[in-house]
């Protein structure tokens, strides 16, 4: 069970970090400052957590 959760989180994180970096050039700034890699990583972590939580109930079936 823990392995499945880890795999889901890792895959979600990797795919989202690719997505965040791919479209980050479309935005000029974030909250008045430049978009840094740490901002993109923070967003990717949160999205991976949300995706993992959404998938969690389906692991029991």
ZATILUM-490587 format. One record per residue: x, y, z of N, C-alpha, C in turn. Coordinates in steps of 0.2 Angstrom, whole numbers, padded with zeros to 4 digits, always signed. Last residue first. Example, Ala and Ser with C-alpha at 12.3 -4.5 7.8 and 13.67 -1.06 7.14 Angstrom:
2
+0064-0011+0035+0068-0005+0036+0064+0000+0039 +0066-0028+0039+0062-0022+0039+0066-0016+0039 
END
This chain:
61
-0050-0003-0019-0054-0007-0023-0050-0011-0028 -0041+0005-0012-0044+0000-0008-0048-0005-0012 -0037+0015-0020-0032+0010-0019-0035+0004-0015 -0046+0025-0021-0047+0020-0026-0042+0014-0025 -0043+0034-0011-0049+0030-0010-0049+0024-0015 -0031+0040-0017-0031+0036-0011-0037+0032-0010 -0032+0050-0027-0032+0043-0029-0032+0038-0023 -0033+0061-0020-0039+0060-0024-0038+0052-0026 -0020+0061-0014-0026+0061-0010-0033+0059-0014 -0013+0063-0025-0012+0057-0021-0018+0056-0017 -0017+0076-0030-0018+0070-0034-0017+0063-0030 -0012+0083-0019-0019+0083-0020-0021+0077-0025 +0002+0081-0020-0002+0079-0014-0009+0078-0015 +0005+0086-0032+0006+0079-0031+0002+0077-0025 +0002+0100-0030-0002+0096-0034-0001+0088-0034 +0012+0102-0020+0005+0103-0018+0000+0099-0023 +0023+0100-0028+0022+0096-0022+0015+0096-0020 +0021+0110-0038+0021+0103-0040+0020+0099-0034 +0023+0122-0030+0016+0121-0034+0016+0113-0036 +0036+0120-0027+0031+0121-0022+0024+0119-0025 +0042+0121-0040+0043+0115-0036+0037+0115-0030 +0039+0134-0043+0037+0129-0047+0037+0122-0043 +0047+0141-0033+0039+0142-0034+0036+0136-0038 +0060+0137-0036+0057+0135-0030+0049+0136-0030 +0062+0143-0048+0061+0136-0048+0058+0133-0042 +0052+0158-0049+0058+0154-0048+0057+0147-0048 +0046+0172-0057+0044+0165-0056+0051+0161-0055 +0048+0188-0049+0050+0183-0055+0047+0176-0052 +0034+0196-0042+0041+0194-0042+0042+0189-0048 +0021+0198-0040+0025+0204-0041+0032+0203-0042 +0015+0186-0040+0014+0190-0034+0020+0196-0034 +0025+0182-0053+0021+0178-0048+0021+0183-0042 +0026+0186-0071+0028+0186-0064+0023+0182-0059 +0023+0182-0084+0028+0187-0083+0031+0187-0075 +0020+0166-0091+0018+0171-0086+0024+0176-0084 +0025+0157-0100+0019+0161-0102+0017+0166-0097 +0035+0150-0094+0037+0156-0098+0031+0160-0101 +0029+0139-0089+0030+0144-0084+0032+0151-0088 +0026+0127-0096+0022+0133-0097+0023+0139-0092 +0036+0118-0092+0034+0119-0099+0030+0126-0100 +0036+0118-0078+0042+0121-0082+0040+0123-0089 +0024+0111-0076+0025+0118-0073+0031+0122-0077 +0027+0099-0082+0021+0103-0085+0023+0111-0082 +0037+0094-0074+0038+0095-0081+0033+0100-0084 +0030+0093-0062+0036+0098-0063+0038+0099-0070 +0021+0084-0066+0019+0091-0064+0025+0095-0065 +0028+0072-0067+0024+0075-0073+0022+0082-0072 +0033+0071-0054+0038+0072-0060+0034+0075-0066 +0022+0070-0046+0026+0076-0045+0031+0077-0051 +0016+0058-0051+0012+0065-0051+0017+0071-0050 +0026+0049-0048+0024+0050-0055+0020+0057-0055 +0026+0051-0033+0032+0052-0037+0030+0053-0045 +0013+0047-0030+0015+0054-0028+0021+0055-0033 +0012+0034-0035+0007+0039-0037+0010+0046-0036 +0023+0028-0027+0023+0028-0034+0018+0033-0037 +0018+0029-0014+0024+0033-0016+0025+0033-0023 +0006+0022-0015+0006+0029-0013+0012+0032-0015 +0012+0009-0017+0008+0012-0022+0007+0019-0021 +0019+0008-0005+0023+0008-0011+0019+0011-0017 +0009+0006+0004+0014+0012+0005+0018+0013-0002 +0004-0006+0000+0000+0000+0000+0004+0006+0000 
END
